[in-house]
Amino acid sequence: MGFGTPFFSNPSIQGLFDNYPIGARLAVGEDSSFWVGNFGGIQDGVALLTNARLFSNVGTPIDGIRSVVRIPIRNITFVSQ
């Protein structure tokens, strides 16, 4: 990466979010869990979700609702609406 290259520069991962407007309800998967919340955008190499809740891969809630969640792009395994 050059000095002026943004931290998040993988176009194939970034493309996962191209079709979703700000505020769209999304499920964003990580290794053994997924977040369900409102898409807040991409900033500094992380996807932002608002009013999000964490679930295990079998669908059991793990934690309560959080106002803002920052998910590192490199940890994302799937995005769905």
PDB file of N, CA, C and O in Angstrom:
ATOM      1  N   MET A   1       0.825  -1.175   0.000  1.00  0.00           N
ATOM      2  CA  MET A   1       0.000   0.000   0.000  1.00  0.00           C
ATOM      3  C   MET A   1       0.872   1.242   0.000  1.00  0.00           C
ATOM      4  O   MET A   1       1.815   1.355   0.783  1.00  0.00           O
ATOM      5  N   GLY A   2       0.556   2.146  -0.862  1.00  0.00           N
ATOM      6  CA  GLY A   2       1.257   3.415  -0.872  1.00  0.00           C
ATOM      7  C   GLY A   2       0.753   4.318   0.227  1.00  0.00           C
ATOM      8  O   GLY A   2      -0.263   4.031   0.860  1.00  0.00           O
ATOM      9  N   PHE A   3       1.456   5.402   0.453  1.00  0.00           N
ATOM     10  CA  PHE A   3       1.099   6.319   1.530  1.00  0.00           C
ATOM     11  C   PHE A   3      -0.313   6.871   1.361  1.00  0.00           C
ATOM     12  O   PHE A   3      -1.029   7.038   2.348  1.00  0.00           O
ATOM     13  N   GLY A   4      -0.725   7.157   0.125  1.00  0.00           N
ATOM     14  CA  GLY A   4      -2.037   7.745  -0.105  1.00  0.00           C
ATOM     15  C   GLY A   4      -3.148   6.735  -0.313  1.00  0.00           C
ATOM     16  O   GLY A   4      -4.287   7.125  -0.568  1.00  0.00           O
ATOM     17  N   THR A   5      -2.850   5.446  -0.210  1.00  0.00           N
ATOM     18  CA  THR A   5      -3.856   4.413  -0.438  1.00  0.00           C
ATOM     19  C   THR A   5      -4.729   4.269   0.792  1.00  0.00           C
ATOM     20  O   THR A   5      -4.206   4.152   1.900  1.00  0.00           O
ATOM     21  N   PRO A   6      -6.061   4.273   0.629  1.00  0.00           N
ATOM     22  CA  PRO A   6      -6.918   4.116   1.801  1.00  0.00           C
ATOM     23  C   PRO A   6      -6.761   2.743   2.424  1.00  0.00           C
ATOM     24  O   PRO A   6      -6.431   1.777   1.737  1.00  0.00           O
ATOM     25  N   PHE A   7      -6.998   2.656   3.730  1.00  0.00           N
ATOM     26  CA  PHE A   7      -6.887   1.400   4.464  1.00  0.00           C
ATOM     27  C   PHE A   7      -7.791   0.345   3.841  1.00  0.00           C
ATOM     28  O   PHE A   7      -7.389  -0.808   3.683  1.00  0.00           O
ATOM     29  N   PHE A   8      -9.017   0.742   3.486  1.00  0.00           N
ATOM     30  CA  PHE A   8      -9.971  -0.190   2.892  1.00  0.00           C
ATOM     31  C   PHE A   8      -9.913  -0.039   1.384  1.00  0.00           C
ATOM     32  O   PHE A   8     -10.494   0.893   0.829  1.00  0.00           O
ATOM     33  N   SER A   9      -9.216  -0.946   0.720  1.00  0.00           N
ATOM     34  CA  SER A   9      -9.051  -0.808  -0.720  1.00  0.00           C
ATOM     35  C   SER A   9      -9.391  -2.080  -1.484  1.00  0.00           C
ATOM     36  O   SER A   9      -9.092  -2.170  -2.675  1.00  0.00           O
ATOM     37  N   ASN A  10     -10.000  -3.059  -0.842  1.00  0.00           N
ATOM     38  CA  ASN A  10     -10.373  -4.291  -1.521  1.00  0.00           C
ATOM     39  C   ASN A  10     -11.738  -4.090  -2.176  1.00  0.00           C
ATOM     40  O   ASN A  10     -12.756  -4.122  -1.485  1.00  0.00           O
ATOM     41  N   PRO A  11     -11.781  -3.882  -3.504  1.00  0.00           N
ATOM     42  CA  PRO A  11     -13.051  -3.573  -4.160  1.00  0.00           C
ATOM     43  C   PRO A  11     -14.056  -4.717  -4.112  1.00  0.00           C
ATOM     44  O   PRO A  11     -15.259  -4.460  -4.163  1.00  0.00           O
ATOM     45  N   SER A  12     -13.610  -5.977  -4.017  1.00  0.00           N
ATOM     46  CA  SER A  12     -14.567  -7.077  -3.975  1.00  0.00           C
ATOM     47  C   SER A  12     -15.344  -7.077  -2.657  1.00  0.00           C
ATOM     48  O   SER A  12     -16.538  -7.375  -2.660  1.00  0.00           O
ATOM     49  N   ILE A  13     -14.710  -6.754  -1.551  1.00  0.00           N
ATOM     50  CA  ILE A  13     -15.408  -6.659  -0.266  1.00  0.00           C
ATOM     51  C   ILE A  13     -16.262  -5.397  -0.232  1.00  0.00           C
ATOM     52  O   ILE A  13     -17.411  -5.432   0.208  1.00  0.00           O
ATOM     53  N   GLN A  14     -15.711  -4.303  -0.688  1.00  0.00           N
ATOM     54  CA  GLN A  14     -16.463  -3.041  -0.692  1.00  0.00           C
ATOM     55  C   GLN A  14     -17.730  -3.199  -1.532  1.00  0.00           C
ATOM     56  O   GLN A  14     -18.763  -2.618  -1.200  1.00  0.00           O
ATOM     57  N   GLY A  15     -17.665  -3.970  -2.608  1.00  0.00           N
ATOM     58  CA  GLY A  15     -18.812  -4.190  -3.472  1.00  0.00           C
ATOM     59  C   GLY A  15     -19.977  -4.866  -2.766  1.00  0.00           C
ATOM     60  O   GLY A  15     -21.118  -4.755  -3.214  1.00  0.00           O
ATOM     61  N   LEU A  16     -19.706  -5.566  -1.663  1.00  0.00           N
ATOM     62  CA  LEU A  16     -20.790  -6.194  -0.908  1.00  0.00           C
ATOM     63  C   LEU A  16     -21.800  -5.168  -0.406  1.00  0.00           C
ATOM     64  O   LEU A  16     -22.970  -5.492  -0.200  1.00  0.00           O
ATOM     65  N   PHE A  17     -21.351  -3.937  -0.211  1.00  0.00           N
ATOM     66  CA  PHE A  17     -22.201  -2.904   0.368  1.00  0.00           C
ATOM     67  C   PHE A  17     -22.756  -1.926  -0.670  1.00  0.00           C
ATOM     68  O   PHE A  17     -23.559  -1.061  -0.322  1.00  0.00           O
ATOM     69  N   ASP A  18     -22.347  -2.043  -1.937  1.00  0.00           N
ATOM     70  CA  ASP A  18     -22.741  -1.076  -2.962  1.00  0.00           C
ATOM     71  C   ASP A  18     -24.248  -0.966  -3.170  1.00  0.00           C
ATOM     72  O   ASP A  18     -24.743   0.122  -3.464  1.00  0.00           O
ATOM     73  N   ASN A  19     -24.975  -2.043  -3.030  1.00  0.00           N
ATOM     74  CA  ASN A  19     -26.407  -2.041  -3.324  1.00  0.00           C
ATOM     75  C   ASN A  19     -27.282  -1.655  -2.140  1.00  0.00           C
ATOM     76  O   ASN A  19     -28.506  -1.617  -2.269  1.00  0.00           O
ATOM     77  N   TYR A  20     -26.683  -1.368  -0.996  1.00  0.00           N
ATOM     78  CA  TYR A  20     -27.468  -1.082   0.196  1.00  0.00           C
ATOM     79  C   TYR A  20     -27.411   0.398   0.550  1.00  0.00           C
ATOM     80  O   TYR A  20     -26.328   0.948   0.747  1.00  0.00           O
ATOM     81  N   PRO A  21     -28.569   1.043   0.632  1.00  0.00           N
ATOM     82  CA  PRO A  21     -28.583   2.449   1.039  1.00  0.00           C
ATOM     83  C   PRO A  21     -28.350   2.580   2.547  1.00  0.00           C
ATOM     84  O   PRO A  21     -28.557   1.622   3.293  1.00  0.00           O
ATOM     85  N   ILE A  22     -27.932   3.733   2.982  1.00  0.00           N
ATOM     86  CA  ILE A  22     -27.788   4.008   4.407  1.00  0.00           C
ATOM     87  C   ILE A  22     -29.149   3.758   5.059  1.00  0.00           C
ATOM     88  O   ILE A  22     -30.179   4.215   4.565  1.00  0.00           O
ATOM     89  N   GLY A  23     -29.137   3.037   6.159  1.00  0.00           N
ATOM     90  CA  GLY A  23     -30.367   2.729   6.879  1.00  0.00           C
ATOM     91  C   GLY A  23     -30.966   1.375   6.551  1.00  0.00           C
ATOM     92  O   GLY A  23     -31.888   0.927   7.233  1.00  0.00           O
ATOM     93  N   ALA A  24     -30.451   0.703   5.500  1.00  0.00           N
ATOM     94  CA  ALA A  24     -30.973  -0.624   5.138  1.00  0.00           C
ATOM     95  C   ALA A  24     -30.707  -1.607   6.270  1.00  0.00           C
ATOM     96  O   ALA A  24     -29.643  -1.569   6.889  1.00  0.00           O
ATOM     97  N   ARG A  25     -31.654  -2.477   6.541  1.00  0.00           N
ATOM     98  CA  ARG A  25     -31.500  -3.509   7.570  1.00  0.00           C
ATOM     99  C   ARG A  25     -30.644  -4.628   6.988  1.00  0.00           C
ATOM    100  O   ARG A  25     -31.005  -5.219   5.971  1.00  0.00           O
ATOM    101  N   LEU A  26     -29.501  -4.926   7.632  1.00  0.00           N
ATOM    102  CA  LEU A  26     -28.554  -5.918   7.123  1.00  0.00           C
ATOM    103  C   LEU A  26     -28.162  -6.922   8.197  1.00  0.00           C
ATOM    104  O   LEU A  26     -28.222  -6.642   9.394  1.00  0.00           O
ATOM    105  N   ALA A  27     -27.762  -8.095   7.735  1.00  0.00           N
ATOM    106  CA  ALA A  27     -27.067  -9.071   8.567  1.00  0.00           C
ATOM    107  C   ALA A  27     -25.631  -9.114   8.055  1.00  0.00           C
ATOM    108  O   ALA A  27     -25.394  -9.313   6.863  1.00  0.00           O
ATOM    109  N   VAL A  28     -24.683  -8.928   8.956  1.00  0.00           N
ATOM    110  CA  VAL A  28     -23.268  -8.912   8.590  1.00  0.00           C
ATOM    111  C   VAL A  28     -22.568  -9.995   9.405  1.00  0.00           C
ATOM    112  O   VAL A  28     -22.487  -9.915  10.631  1.00  0.00           O
ATOM    113  N   GLY A  29     -22.060 -11.017   8.695  1.00  0.00           N
ATOM    114  CA  GLY A  29     -21.454 -12.160   9.359  1.00  0.00           C
ATOM    115  C   GLY A  29     -19.980 -11.988   9.644  1.00  0.00           C
ATOM    116  O   GLY A  29     -19.236 -11.368   8.885  1.00  0.00           O
ATOM    117  N   GLU A  30     -19.586 -12.560  10.767  1.00  0.00           N
ATOM    118  CA  GLU A  30     -18.180 -12.684  11.131  1.00  0.00           C
ATOM    119  C   GLU A  30     -17.916 -14.182  11.288  1.00  0.00           C
ATOM    120  O   GLU A  30     -18.712 -15.000  10.826  1.00  0.00           O
ATOM    121  N   ASP A  31     -16.830 -14.542  11.923  1.00  0.00           N
ATOM    122  CA  ASP A  31     -16.410 -15.941  12.020  1.00  0.00           C
ATOM    123  C   ASP A  31     -17.485 -16.857  12.594  1.00  0.00           C
ATOM    124  O   ASP A  31     -17.928 -17.778  11.908  1.00  0.00           O
ATOM    125  N   SER A  32     -17.911 -16.633  13.815  1.00  0.00           N
ATOM    126  CA  SER A  32     -18.869 -17.538  14.454  1.00  0.00           C
ATOM    127  C   SER A  32     -20.120 -16.812  14.936  1.00  0.00           C
ATOM    128  O   SER A  32     -20.821 -17.296  15.825  1.00  0.00           O
ATOM    129  N   SER A  33     -20.399 -15.648  14.347  1.00  0.00           N
ATOM    130  CA  SER A  33     -21.562 -14.875  14.748  1.00  0.00           C
ATOM    131  C   SER A  33     -21.947 -13.916  13.623  1.00  0.00           C
ATOM    132  O   SER A  33     -21.248 -13.802  12.615  1.00  0.00           O
ATOM    133  N   PHE A  34     -23.069 -13.233  13.816  1.00  0.00           N
ATOM    134  CA  PHE A  34     -23.457 -12.206  12.857  1.00  0.00           C
ATOM    135  C   PHE A  34     -24.220 -11.098  13.573  1.00  0.00           C
ATOM    136  O   PHE A  34     -24.886 -11.329  14.582  1.00  0.00           O
ATOM    137  N   TRP A  35     -24.106  -9.900  13.032  1.00  0.00           N
ATOM    138  CA  TRP A  35     -24.800  -8.721  13.544  1.00  0.00           C
ATOM    139  C   TRP A  35     -25.993  -8.435  12.659  1.00  0.00           C
ATOM    140  O   TRP A  35     -25.911  -8.603  11.442  1.00  0.00           O
ATOM    141  N   VAL A  36     -27.092  -8.010  13.238  1.00  0.00           N
ATOM    142  CA  VAL A  36     -28.251  -7.539  12.491  1.00  0.00           C
ATOM    143  C   VAL A  36     -28.501  -6.111  12.943  1.00  0.00           C
ATOM    144  O   VAL A  36     -28.709  -5.846  14.127  1.00  0.00           O
ATOM    145  N   GLY A  37     -28.478  -5.189  11.976  1.00  0.00           N
ATOM    146  CA  GLY A  37     -28.676  -3.781  12.309  1.00  0.00           C
ATOM    147  C   GLY A  37     -28.868  -2.953  11.057  1.00  0.00           C
ATOM    148  O   GLY A  37     -28.964  -3.493   9.955  1.00  0.00           O
ATOM    149  N   ASN A  38     -28.922  -1.649  11.225  1.00  0.00           N
ATOM    150  CA  ASN A  38     -29.116  -0.713  10.120  1.00  0.00           C
ATOM    151  C   ASN A  38     -27.761  -0.259   9.590  1.00  0.00           C
ATOM    152  O   ASN A  38     -26.897   0.169  10.356  1.00  0.00           O
ATOM    153  N   PHE A  39     -27.582  -0.355   8.282  1.00  0.00           N
ATOM    154  CA  PHE A  39     -26.310   0.023   7.651  1.00  0.00           C
ATOM    155  C   PHE A  39     -26.057   1.512   7.849  1.00  0.00           C
ATOM    156  O   PHE A  39     -26.898   2.352   7.529  1.00  0.00           O
ATOM    157  N   GLY A  40     -24.883   1.815   8.382  1.00  0.00           N
ATOM    158  CA  GLY A  40     -24.516   3.202   8.636  1.00  0.00           C
ATOM    159  C   GLY A  40     -23.397   3.706   7.745  1.00  0.00           C
ATOM    160  O   GLY A  40     -23.037   4.881   7.819  1.00  0.00           O
ATOM    161  N   GLY A  41     -22.831   2.835   6.894  1.00  0.00           N
ATOM    162  CA  GLY A  41     -21.766   3.249   5.990  1.00  0.00           C
ATOM    163  C   GLY A  41     -20.475   2.494   6.247  1.00  0.00           C
ATOM    164  O   GLY A  41     -20.404   1.583   7.073  1.00  0.00           O
ATOM    165  N   ILE A  42     -19.446   2.917   5.495  1.00  0.00           N
ATOM    166  CA  ILE A  42     -18.103   2.345   5.618  1.00  0.00           C
ATOM    167  C   ILE A  42     -17.183   3.507   5.960  1.00  0.00           C
ATOM    168  O   ILE A  42     -17.220   4.544   5.297  1.00  0.00           O
ATOM    169  N   GLN A  43     -16.362   3.344   6.982  1.00  0.00           N
ATOM    170  CA  GLN A  43     -15.462   4.415   7.384  1.00  0.00           C
ATOM    171  C   GLN A  43     -14.192   3.817   7.982  1.00  0.00           C
ATOM    172  O   GLN A  43     -14.249   2.992   8.893  1.00  0.00           O
ATOM    173  N   ASP A  44     -13.059   4.240   7.461  1.00  0.00           N
ATOM    174  CA  ASP A  44     -11.756   3.832   8.003  1.00  0.00           C
ATOM    175  C   ASP A  44     -11.602   2.319   8.154  1.00  0.00           C
ATOM    176  O   ASP A  44     -11.085   1.846   9.165  1.00  0.00           O
ATOM    177  N   GLY A  45     -12.052   1.556   7.144  1.00  0.00           N
ATOM    178  CA  GLY A  45     -11.848   0.114   7.159  1.00  0.00           C
ATOM    179  C   GLY A  45     -12.835  -0.665   7.999  1.00  0.00           C
ATOM    180  O   GLY A  45     -12.616  -1.846   8.268  1.00  0.00           O
ATOM    181  N   VAL A  46     -13.918  -0.030   8.419  1.00  0.00           N
ATOM    182  CA  VAL A  46     -14.941  -0.732   9.184  1.00  0.00           C
ATOM    183  C   VAL A  46     -16.322  -0.454   8.601  1.00  0.00           C
ATOM    184  O   VAL A  46     -16.575   0.614   8.043  1.00  0.00           O
ATOM    185  N   ALA A  47     -17.206  -1.433   8.741  1.00  0.00           N
ATOM    186  CA  ALA A  47     -18.618  -1.242   8.397  1.00  0.00           C
ATOM    187  C   ALA A  47     -19.319  -0.799   9.671  1.00  0.00           C
ATOM    188  O   ALA A  47     -19.077  -1.347  10.746  1.00  0.00           O
ATOM    189  N   LEU A  48     -20.179   0.187   9.545  1.00  0.00           N
ATOM    190  CA  LEU A  48     -20.917   0.696  10.695  1.00  0.00           C
ATOM    191  C   LEU A  48     -22.354   0.212  10.636  1.00  0.00           C
ATOM    192  O   LEU A  48     -23.015   0.329   9.604  1.00  0.00           O
ATOM    193  N   LEU A  49     -22.836  -0.334  11.747  1.00  0.00           N
ATOM    194  CA  LEU A  49     -24.233  -0.697  11.894  1.00  0.00           C
ATOM    195  C   LEU A  49     -24.786   0.047  13.099  1.00  0.00           C
ATOM    196  O   LEU A  49     -24.107   0.189  14.116  1.00  0.00           O
ATOM    197  N   THR A  50     -26.023   0.524  12.981  1.00  0.00           N
ATOM    198  CA  THR A  50     -26.675   1.186  14.103  1.00  0.00           C
ATOM    199  C   THR A  50     -27.816   0.311  14.602  1.00  0.00           C
ATOM    200  O   THR A  50     -28.378  -0.487  13.852  1.00  0.00           O
ATOM    201  N   ASN A  51     -28.146   0.472  15.874  1.00  0.00           N
ATOM    202  CA  ASN A  51     -29.203  -0.332  16.500  1.00  0.00           C
ATOM    203  C   ASN A  51     -29.031  -1.806  16.152  1.00  0.00           C
ATOM    204  O   ASN A  51     -29.950  -2.449  15.645  1.00  0.00           O
ATOM    205  N   ALA A  52     -27.849  -2.327  16.430  1.00  0.00           N
ATOM    206  CA  ALA A  52     -27.473  -3.685  16.022  1.00  0.00           C
ATOM    207  C   ALA A  52     -27.455  -4.654  17.197  1.00  0.00           C
ATOM    208  O   ALA A  52     -27.205  -4.277  18.342  1.00  0.00           O
ATOM    209  N   ARG A  53     -27.725  -5.907  16.876  1.00  0.00           N
ATOM    210  CA  ARG A  53     -27.695  -6.963  17.868  1.00  0.00           C
ATOM    211  C   ARG A  53     -26.846  -8.115  17.350  1.00  0.00           C
ATOM    212  O   ARG A  53     -26.899  -8.444  16.165  1.00  0.00           O
ATOM    213  N   LEU A  54     -26.067  -8.726  18.231  1.00  0.00           N
ATOM    214  CA  LEU A  54     -25.191  -9.840  17.892  1.00  0.00           C
ATOM    215  C   LEU A  54     -25.915 -11.166  18.122  1.00  0.00           C
ATOM    216  O   LEU A  54     -26.571 -11.363  19.145  1.00  0.00           O
ATOM    217  N   PHE A  55     -25.779 -12.083  17.136  1.00  0.00           N
ATOM    218  CA  PHE A  55     -26.380 -13.412  17.211  1.00  0.00           C
ATOM    219  C   PHE A  55     -25.307 -14.460  16.964  1.00  0.00           C
ATOM    220  O   PHE A  55     -24.331 -14.207  16.257  1.00  0.00           O
ATOM    221  N   SER A  56     -25.495 -15.652  17.555  1.00  0.00           N
ATOM    222  CA  SER A  56     -24.618 -16.779  17.230  1.00  0.00           C
ATOM    223  C   SER A  56     -25.008 -17.291  15.850  1.00  0.00           C
ATOM    224  O   SER A  56     -26.060 -16.918  15.330  1.00  0.00           O
ATOM    225  N   ASN A  57     -24.191 -18.129  15.256  1.00  0.00           N
ATOM    226  CA  ASN A  57     -24.498 -18.662  13.924  1.00  0.00           C
ATOM    227  C   ASN A  57     -25.756 -19.537  13.900  1.00  0.00           C
ATOM    228  O   ASN A  57     -26.304 -19.790  12.827  1.00  0.00           O
ATOM    229  N   VAL A  58     -26.215 -19.995  15.049  1.00  0.00           N
ATOM    230  CA  VAL A  58     -27.457 -20.767  15.089  1.00  0.00           C
ATOM    231  C   VAL A  58     -28.665 -19.874  15.345  1.00  0.00           C
ATOM    232  O   VAL A  58     -29.792 -20.365  15.426  1.00  0.00           O
ATOM    233  N   GLY A  59     -28.440 -18.563  15.472  1.00  0.00           N
ATOM    234  CA  GLY A  59     -29.530 -17.601  15.592  1.00  0.00           C
ATOM    235  C   GLY A  59     -29.912 -17.181  16.995  1.00  0.00           C
ATOM    236  O   GLY A  59     -30.901 -16.470  17.178  1.00  0.00           O
ATOM    237  N   THR A  60     -29.148 -17.607  17.995  1.00  0.00           N
ATOM    238  CA  THR A  60     -29.425 -17.234  19.373  1.00  0.00           C
ATOM    239  C   THR A  60     -28.825 -15.858  19.679  1.00  0.00           C
ATOM    240  O   THR A  60     -27.647 -15.630  19.404  1.00  0.00           O
ATOM    241  N   PRO A  61     -29.621 -14.932  20.246  1.00  0.00           N
ATOM    242  CA  PRO A  61     -29.059 -13.623  20.604  1.00  0.00           C
ATOM    243  C   PRO A  61     -27.943 -13.774  21.638  1.00  0.00           C
ATOM    244  O   PRO A  61     -28.068 -14.542  22.592  1.00  0.00           O
ATOM    245  N   ILE A  62     -26.857 -13.039  21.438  1.00  0.00           N
ATOM    246  CA  ILE A  62     -25.716 -13.105  22.350  1.00  0.00           C
ATOM    247  C   ILE A  62     -25.703 -11.913  23.292  1.00  0.00           C
ATOM    248  O   ILE A  62     -25.286 -12.034  24.444  1.00  0.00           O
ATOM    249  N   ASP A  63     -26.148 -10.788  22.819  1.00  0.00           N
ATOM    250  CA  ASP A  63     -26.060  -9.561  23.600  1.00  0.00           C
ATOM    251  C   ASP A  63     -27.267  -8.691  23.265  1.00  0.00           C
ATOM    252  O   ASP A  63     -28.027  -8.994  22.345  1.00  0.00           O
ATOM    253  N   GLY A  64     -27.433  -7.620  24.012  1.00  0.00           N
ATOM    254  CA  GLY A  64     -28.517  -6.681  23.753  1.00  0.00           C
ATOM    255  C   GLY A  64     -28.211  -5.787  22.564  1.00  0.00           C
ATOM    256  O   GLY A  64     -27.170  -5.922  21.921  1.00  0.00           O
ATOM    257  N   ILE A  65     -29.121  -4.880  22.279  1.00  0.00           N
ATOM    258  CA  ILE A  65     -28.979  -3.956  21.146  1.00  0.00           C
ATOM    259  C   ILE A  65     -27.954  -2.883  21.495  1.00  0.00           C
ATOM    260  O   ILE A  65     -27.968  -2.318  22.588  1.00  0.00           O
ATOM    261  N   ARG A  66     -27.065  -2.617  20.542  1.00  0.00           N
ATOM    262  CA  ARG A  66     -26.050  -1.563  20.692  1.00  0.00           C
ATOM    263  C   ARG A  66     -26.361  -0.439  19.716  1.00  0.00           C
ATOM    264  O   ARG A  66     -26.812  -0.691  18.599  1.00  0.00           O
ATOM    265  N   SER A  67     -26.125   0.790  20.129  1.00  0.00           N
ATOM    266  CA  SER A  67     -26.459   1.938  19.275  1.00  0.00           C
ATOM    267  C   SER A  67     -25.574   2.011  18.039  1.00  0.00           C
ATOM    268  O   SER A  67     -26.059   2.344  16.958  1.00  0.00           O
ATOM    269  N   VAL A  68     -24.278   1.706  18.174  1.00  0.00           N
ATOM    270  CA  VAL A  68     -23.353   1.712  17.030  1.00  0.00           C
ATOM    271  C   VAL A  68     -22.373   0.559  17.186  1.00  0.00           C
ATOM    272  O   VAL A  68     -21.810   0.344  18.259  1.00  0.00           O
ATOM    273  N   VAL A  69     -22.180  -0.182  16.090  1.00  0.00           N
ATOM    274  CA  VAL A  69     -21.214  -1.289  16.068  1.00  0.00           C
ATOM    275  C   VAL A  69     -20.267  -1.044  14.910  1.00  0.00           C
ATOM    276  O   VAL A  69     -20.699  -0.702  13.810  1.00  0.00           O
ATOM    277  N   ARG A  70     -18.975  -1.219  15.155  1.00  0.00           N
ATOM    278  CA  ARG A  70     -17.941  -1.070  14.127  1.00  0.00           C
ATOM    279  C   ARG A  70     -17.363  -2.459  13.852  1.00  0.00           C
ATOM    280  O   ARG A  70     -16.739  -3.062  14.725  1.00  0.00           O
ATOM    281  N   ILE A  71     -17.576  -2.962  12.632  1.00  0.00           N
ATOM    282  CA  ILE A  71     -17.113  -4.297  12.259  1.00  0.00           C
ATOM    283  C   ILE A  71     -15.963  -4.159  11.263  1.00  0.00           C
ATOM    284  O   ILE A  71     -16.171  -3.665  10.156  1.00  0.00           O
ATOM    285  N   PRO A  72     -14.757  -4.585  11.633  1.00  0.00           N
ATOM    286  CA  PRO A  72     -13.639  -4.499  10.689  1.00  0.00           C
ATOM    287  C   PRO A  72     -13.946  -5.253   9.395  1.00  0.00           C
ATOM    288  O   PRO A  72     -14.396  -6.399   9.431  1.00  0.00           O
ATOM    289  N   ILE A  73     -13.703  -4.613   8.261  1.00  0.00           N
ATOM    290  CA  ILE A  73     -13.985  -5.210   6.956  1.00  0.00           C
ATOM    291  C   ILE A  73     -13.290  -6.559   6.810  1.00  0.00           C
ATOM    292  O   ILE A  73     -13.871  -7.488   6.250  1.00  0.00           O
ATOM    293  N   ARG A  74     -12.074  -6.685   7.297  1.00  0.00           N
ATOM    294  CA  ARG A  74     -11.316  -7.935   7.142  1.00  0.00           C
ATOM    295  C   ARG A  74     -11.966  -9.096   7.882  1.00  0.00           C
ATOM    296  O   ARG A  74     -11.643 -10.248   7.593  1.00  0.00           O
ATOM    297  N   ASN A  75     -12.871  -8.838   8.827  1.00  0.00           N
ATOM    298  CA  ASN A  75     -13.539  -9.898   9.598  1.00  0.00           C
ATOM    299  C   ASN A  75     -14.863 -10.334   8.976  1.00  0.00           C
ATOM    300  O   ASN A  75     -15.441 -11.326   9.420  1.00  0.00           O
ATOM    301  N   ILE A  76     -15.357  -9.629   7.971  1.00  0.00           N
ATOM    302  CA  ILE A  76     -16.676  -9.913   7.415  1.00  0.00           C
ATOM    303  C   ILE A  76     -16.645 -11.135   6.508  1.00  0.00           C
ATOM    304  O   ILE A  76     -15.805 -11.241   5.613  1.00  0.00           O
ATOM    305  N   THR A  77     -17.581 -12.064   6.755  1.00  0.00           N
ATOM    306  CA  THR A  77     -17.684 -13.267   5.929  1.00  0.00           C
ATOM    307  C   THR A  77     -18.888 -13.224   4.997  1.00  0.00           C
ATOM    308  O   THR A  77     -18.871 -13.871   3.950  1.00  0.00           O
ATOM    309  N   PHE A  78     -19.940 -12.475   5.352  1.00  0.00           N
ATOM    310  CA  PHE A  78     -21.087 -12.312   4.451  1.00  0.00           C
ATOM    311  C   PHE A  78     -21.877 -11.056   4.795  1.00  0.00           C
ATOM    312  O   PHE A  78     -21.787 -10.528   5.903  1.00  0.00           O
ATOM    313  N   VAL A  79     -22.646 -10.594   3.826  1.00  0.00           N
ATOM    314  CA  VAL A  79     -23.576  -9.479   4.013  1.00  0.00           C
ATOM    315  C   VAL A  79     -24.877  -9.861   3.321  1.00  0.00           C
ATOM    316  O   VAL A  79     -24.864 -10.274   2.162  1.00  0.00           O
ATOM    317  N   SER A  80     -25.993  -9.728   4.018  1.00  0.00           N
ATOM    318  CA  SER A  80     -27.299 -10.015   3.387  1.00  0.00           C
ATOM    319  C   SER A  80     -28.349  -9.070   3.943  1.00  0.00           C
ATOM    320  O   SER A  80     -28.193  -8.480   5.012  1.00  0.00           O
ATOM    321  N   GLN A  81     -29.426  -8.950   3.178  1.00  0.00           N
ATOM    322  CA  GLN A  81     -30.498  -8.053   3.591  1.00  0.00           C
ATOM    323  C   GLN A  81     -31.701  -8.860   3.987  1.00  0.00           C
ATOM    324  O   GLN A  81     -32.725  -8.295   4.371  1.00  0.00           O
TER     325      GLN A  81
END
